[in-house]
């Protein structure tokens, strides 16, 4: 019972496909899950930033109301003669409420403080956005190898709260990560020389 070369080739091809197709499907599924997780994290970060902005606006409105109020500055002057001191020590109460001097905070100082806070927040948001952009690029390009993960993905958690570290390419594509030298650019794949 000999098989022809075509039959042997067809059976070999079917066996190879039965191994490669499920493996690549699992690989792609893991990549899509990682991208979906990153997208959810990005959305939660955007929501948190939106809440922080709203809280900052409410705080600034409250600060503006407080700034418009009159500030109590000094108490009424006391008589410092020796007789007056003895009277106070004897328990006699001073007459009259403390004096209130209306003062307003300098509007230029308030504006400058607001500008400084705005610049600090913008710098923080730009830094977060750049970090998310790099992470997104690495996830979309599929260059997630152990030891080369972005810092904020090393402890990614799955739906059940367990720590998940993406696995390396199990299909054996022969690709290795090559660092570009620029921390803002993602890794690029480079094919290895054949080992035959």
CORTA-V578545 format. One record per residue. N is the residue number from 1. RES is the residue in one small letter. SS is DSSP state (h for helix, s for strand, l for the rest). PHI is phi in whole degrees, -180 to 180 (none if undefined). NEAR is the number of other ideal C-beta (glycine too) atoms within 8 Angstrom. Layout:
n: (N & N)
res: (RES & RES)
ss: (SS & SS)
phi: (PHI & PHI)
near: (NEAR & NEAR)
//
This chain:
n: (1 & 2 & 3 & 4 & 5 & 6 & 7 & 8 & 9 & 10 & 11 & 12 & 13 & 14 & 15 & 16 & 17 & 18 & 19 & 20 & 21 & 22 & 23 & 24 & 25 & 26 & 27 & 28 & 29 & 30 & 31 & 32 & 33 & 34 & 35 & 36 & 37 & 38 & 39 & 40 & 41 & 42 & 43 & 44 & 45 & 46 & 47 & 48 & 49 & 50 & 51 & 52 & 53 & 54 & 55 & 56 & 57 & 58 & 59 & 60 & 61 & 62 & 63 & 64 & 65 & 66 & 67 & 68 & 69 & 70 & 71 & 72 & 73 & 74 & 75 & 76 & 77 & 78 & 79 & 80 & 81 & 82 & 83 & 84 & 85 & 86 & 87 & 88 & 89 & 90 & 91 & 92 & 93 & 94 & 95 & 96 & 97 & 98 & 99 & 100 & 101 & 102 & 103 & 104 & 105 & 106 & 107 & 108 & 109 & 110 & 111 & 112 & 113 & 114 & 115 & 116 & 117 & 118 & 119 & 120 & 121 & 122 & 123 & 124 & 125 & 126 & 127 & 128 & 129 & 130 & 131 & 132 & 133 & 134 & 135 & 136 & 137 & 138 & 139 & 140 & 141 & 142 & 143 & 144 & 145 & 146 & 147 & 148 & 149 & 150 & 151 & 152 & 153 & 154 & 155 & 156 & 157 & 158 & 159 & 160 & 161 & 162 & 163 & 164 & 165 & 166 & 167 & 168 & 169 & 170 & 171 & 172 & 173 & 174 & 175 & 176 & 177 & 178 & 179 & 180 & 181 & 182 & 183 & 184 & 185 & 186 & 187 & 188 & 189 & 190 & 191 & 192 & 193 & 194 & 195 & 196)
res: (x & x & x & x & x & x & x & x & x & x & x & x & x & x & x & x & x & x & x & x & x & x & x & x & x & x & x & x & x & x & x & x & x & x & x & x & x & x & x & x & x & x & x & x & x & x & x & x & x & x & x & x & x & x & x & x & x & x & x & x & x & x & x & x & x & x & x & x & x & x & x & x & x & x & x & x & x & x & x & x & x & x & x & x & x & x & x & x & x & x & x & x & x & x & x & x & x & x & x & x & x & x & x & x & x & x & x & x & x & x & x & x & x & x & x & x & x & x & x & x & x & x & x & x & x & x & x & x & x & x & x & x & x & x & x & x & x & x & x & x & x & x & x & x & x & x & x & x & x & x & x & x & x & x & x & x & x & x & x & x & x & x & x & x & x & x & x & x & x & x & x & x & x & x & x & x & x & x & x & x & x & x & x & x & x & x & x & x & x & x & x & x & x & x & x & x)
ss: (l & l & l & l & h & h & h & h & h & h & h & h & h & h & h & h & h & h & h & h & h & h & h & h & h & h & h & h & h & h & h & h & h & h & h & h & h & h & h & h & h & h & h & h & h & h & h & h & h & h & h & h & h & h & h & h & h & h & h & h & h & h & h & h & h & h & h & h & l & l & l & l & l & l & l & l & l & l & l & l & l & h & h & h & h & h & h & h & h & l & l & l & l & l & l & l & l & l & l & l & l & l & l & l & l & l & h & h & h & h & h & h & h & h & h & h & h & h & h & h & h & h & h & h & h & h & h & h & h & h & h & h & h & h & h & h & h & h & h & h & h & l & l & l & l & l & l & l & l & l & h & h & h & l & l & s & s & l & l & l & l & l & s & s & l & l & l & l & l & l & l & l & l & l & s & s & s & s & l & l & l & l & l & l & l & l & l & s & s & s & s & l & l & l & l & l)
phi: (none & -96 & -98 & -75 & -63 & -66 & -65 & -62 & -64 & -63 & -66 & -62 & -63 & -64 & -63 & -62 & -65 & -67 & -91 & -72 & -62 & -64 & -64 & -70 & -64 & -65 & -62 & -65 & -63 & -64 & -64 & -64 & -62 & -64 & -66 & -64 & -61 & -63 & -65 & -62 & -64 & -64 & -64 & -67 & -63 & -62 & -63 & -65 & -64 & -63 & -64 & -64 & -63 & -63 & -65 & -66 & -65 & -64 & -65 & -67 & -64 & -64 & -61 & -64 & -65 & -66 & -66 & -78 & -76 & -80 & -102 & -78 & -114 & -140 & -85 & -64 & -66 & -104 & -80 & -101 & -72 & -59 & -66 & -68 & -64 & -64 & -64 & -66 & -67 & -73 & 106 & -72 & -85 & -75 & -95 & 90 & -77 & -64 & -79 & -110 & -111 & -72 & -134 & -113 & -72 & -66 & -62 & -65 & -64 & -63 & -63 & -64 & -64 & -64 & -63 & -60 & -64 & -63 & -64 & -63 & -65 & -63 & -64 & -64 & -65 & -64 & -64 & -63 & -63 & -64 & -63 & -67 & -62 & -62 & -64 & -61 & -61 & -66 & -70 & -66 & -79 & 76 & -105 & -107 & -117 & -57 & 91 & -122 & -80 & -62 & -56 & -82 & -106 & -65 & -119 & -66 & -116 & -87 & -60 & -91 & 88 & -85 & -71 & -123 & -117 & -59 & -83 & -71 & -62 & -91 & -81 & 83 & -75 & 82 & -91 & -126 & -75 & -126 & -76 & -84 & 94 & -98 & -66 & -84 & -96 & -73 & -72 & -119 & -75 & -139 & -75 & -83 & -70 & -61 & -100 & -75)
near: (2 & 3 & 7 & 6 & 6 & 6 & 8 & 9 & 8 & 8 & 9 & 8 & 8 & 8 & 8 & 8 & 8 & 8 & 8 & 9 & 8 & 8 & 10 & 9 & 8 & 9 & 11 & 8 & 8 & 10 & 11 & 8 & 8 & 12 & 10 & 8 & 10 & 12 & 8 & 8 & 8 & 10 & 8 & 8 & 10 & 8 & 8 & 8 & 10 & 8 & 8 & 8 & 8 & 8 & 8 & 10 & 8 & 8 & 8 & 9 & 8 & 8 & 8 & 8 & 8 & 7 & 9 & 6 & 6 & 6 & 8 & 7 & 6 & 6 & 5 & 8 & 4 & 7 & 5 & 5 & 6 & 5 & 6 & 10 & 9 & 8 & 8 & 9 & 6 & 6 & 4 & 6 & 4 & 7 & 3 & 5 & 4 & 8 & 7 & 7 & 7 & 6 & 7 & 8 & 8 & 6 & 7 & 6 & 8 & 10 & 8 & 8 & 8 & 9 & 8 & 8 & 9 & 8 & 8 & 8 & 9 & 8 & 8 & 8 & 9 & 8 & 8 & 10 & 8 & 9 & 9 & 10 & 8 & 12 & 12 & 10 & 9 & 13 & 12 & 7 & 9 & 6 & 11 & 11 & 9 & 8 & 4 & 8 & 11 & 8 & 5 & 6 & 12 & 8 & 5 & 11 & 7 & 8 & 3 & 4 & 5 & 6 & 6 & 7 & 8 & 11 & 6 & 6 & 8 & 8 & 8 & 5 & 5 & 6 & 9 & 7 & 10 & 8 & 5 & 8 & 3 & 5 & 4 & 5 & 6 & 9 & 11 & 10 & 9 & 7 & 6 & 8 & 4 & 4 & 4 & 2)
//
